[in-house]
Amino acid sequence: MNWLLIGLILFLFLPLPVSITLQYANSMIAVYIYHIKLPLNKKKHRNYIKSKKTIRNLKDKYNFDIKRFIRILRNTKFKPFLFQNLQFKYGFEDCAYTGLFYGIISSVAAFMPPIISIYFNLKKYKFTIYPDFTNKILILKSKSIILVSIANVIYILIFIFLCTKKINLRRHSNGRSSN
């Protein structure tokens, strides 16, 4: 019985690494989880209209306070850990545009770690830019390892539950609820 309890505690609190790779090249997106390519279907589903109505009904019943959720996540230390490696290879046929775009990308890349650190504990972040001054090319590759435990998931789900308010649907036009 003690071994089962110790195993359960280890399973709940030990972080498990999740390896995700996103790649965009030649107008194609590829997603890999643990080096297994996920199939991305471009077919439109017939149930799209039904799911859109269901989402609208849920939005009418519940109100999610995103500002409160971000404030709670920013101040907590129980976020999943993230190791991020971004590679961006681009090029225009004109050297002047490629050089100008390099400066813009470098300045935008400086703002990404604070935004990512709202949702994750950012342990390693690397952003590499490869300009190609002769060819017209665009390749973006992102390799991420997320260390998440079951306890982290439960903790964040509790935050989502706390930030979701149920709206009383039986209201008069003057704003008072009917009893």
C-alpha positions in Angstrom: 0.0 0.0 0.0 2.9 2.4 0.8 4.5 1.7 -2.5 1.2 2.5 -4.3 0.9 5.8 -2.4 4.6 6.8 -3.2 4.1 5.9 -6.8 0.9 8.0 -7.0 2.6 11.0 -5.4 5.6 10.7 -7.8 3.2 10.4 -10.8 1.3 13.5 -9.7 4.3 15.8 -8.9 7.1 14.6 -11.2 7.1 16.7 -14.4 6.9 14.8 -17.7 8.6 16.3 -20.7 6.4 16.9 -23.8 8.4 17.6 -26.9 6.6 19.6 -29.6 8.1 20.8 -32.9 6.3 23.2 -35.3 7.6 23.7 -38.8 6.4 26.1 -41.5 8.1 25.8 -44.9 6.9 26.1 -48.5 3.4 27.2 -47.2 3.0 23.9 -45.4 2.7 23.4 -41.6 4.0 20.3 -39.9 3.4 19.5 -36.2 5.5 16.8 -34.4 5.0 15.5 -30.9 7.8 13.2 -29.8 9.1 13.2 -33.4 5.7 11.7 -34.6 4.1 13.8 -37.3 0.5 14.7 -36.6 -1.8 14.6 -39.6 -3.4 18.0 -40.3 -6.6 17.7 -42.2 -7.9 20.7 -44.2 -11.3 19.2 -44.7 -14.2 21.2 -43.3 -16.5 19.3 -41.0 -20.3 19.4 -41.4 -20.7 19.8 -37.6 -18.9 23.2 -37.7 -22.2 25.1 -37.5 -23.4 23.0 -34.6 -20.2 23.5 -32.7 -20.2 27.2 -33.3 -23.8 27.4 -31.8 -22.6 25.3 -28.8 -19.7 27.7 -28.2 -22.1 30.7 -28.4 -24.4 29.0 -25.9 -21.5 28.4 -23.5 -20.4 32.0 -23.9 -23.9 33.1 -23.0 -23.9 31.0 -19.8 -20.4 31.5 -18.6 -18.1 34.5 -18.5 -14.3 33.9 -18.5 -12.3 36.7 -16.9 -9.1 36.6 -18.9 -7.5 39.6 -17.1 -7.9 37.9 -13.7 -6.6 34.6 -15.1 -3.4 36.3 -16.5 -2.9 38.1 -13.2 -3.1 34.9 -11.3 -0.9 33.0 -13.7 1.7 35.8 -13.7 2.0 35.7 -9.9 2.0 31.9 -9.4 5.1 29.7 -9.3 3.3 26.5 -10.3 3.5 27.0 -14.0 4.9 24.4 -16.4 8.5 24.8 -17.4 9.4 25.6 -21.0 12.6 25.2 -23.0 12.2 27.0 -26.3 14.3 27.0 -29.5 13.1 29.1 -32.4 14.8 29.2 -35.8 13.7 31.7 -38.4 15.2 31.6 -41.9 13.9 34.2 -44.4 15.0 36.0 -47.4 13.9 38.4 -50.1 15.4 38.9 -53.5 16.5 42.4 -52.5 19.3 42.8 -49.9 17.9 46.1 -48.5 14.5 44.6 -47.6 16.2 41.5 -46.0 18.4 43.8 -43.9 15.5 46.0 -42.9 13.4 43.0 -42.0 16.3 41.6 -39.9 16.1 44.7 -37.6 12.4 44.4 -37.3 12.5 40.7 -36.4 15.3 41.3 -33.9 13.3 44.0 -32.1 10.1 41.9 -32.0 12.1 38.9 -30.7 13.1 40.9 -27.6 9.4 41.2 -26.6 8.6 37.4 -26.8 10.2 36.1 -23.6 8.1 38.3 -21.2 4.9 37.3 -23.0 5.8 33.6 -22.9 6.8 33.9 -19.3 3.2 34.8 -18.4 2.1 31.3 -19.2 5.3 29.3 -18.5 8.4 29.3 -16.4 10.8 30.0 -19.2 14.0 28.1 -18.5 15.8 28.4 -21.8 14.9 30.6 -24.7 16.9 30.8 -27.9 15.9 32.7 -31.0 18.1 32.4 -34.1 17.6 34.4 -37.3 19.2 33.3 -40.5 18.8 35.9 -43.3 19.3 34.8 -46.9 20.2 37.7 -49.1 19.8 36.0 -52.4 16.7 33.7 -52.4 13.1 34.3 -51.5 12.5 31.9 -48.6 10.5 31.7 -45.4 11.1 28.8 -42.9 10.0 29.0 -39.2 11.0 26.1 -36.9 10.1 25.9 -33.3 11.3 23.2 -30.9 9.8 23.2 -27.5 10.0 20.9 -24.4 7.3 21.5 -21.9 7.8 20.0 -18.4 4.3 19.5 -17.0 3.0 17.4 -14.2 -0.6 16.3 -13.4 -0.5 18.6 -10.4 0.3 21.6 -12.7 -2.7 20.7 -14.9 -5.0 20.4 -11.9 -3.7 23.7 -10.5 -4.4 25.5 -13.8 -7.8 23.9 -14.2 -8.7 25.2 -10.7 -7.6 28.7 -11.8 -9.8 28.5 -14.9 -12.7 27.4 -12.8 -12.1 30.3 -10.4 -12.0 32.8 -13.3 -15.2 31.5 -14.9 -18.3 33.2 -13.6 -21.7 31.7 -14.2 -24.2 34.3 -15.6 -27.7 34.3 -14.2 -29.9 33.9 -17.3 -33.1 35.0 -15.6 -32.7 38.7 -15.5 -35.1 41.5 -16.0 -34.3 44.5 -18.2 -33.5 46.6 -15.1 -30.7 44.2 -14.1 -32.3 42.6 -11.0 -32.6 38.8 -10.9 -36.0 37.2 -10.5 -36.8 35.0 -7.6 
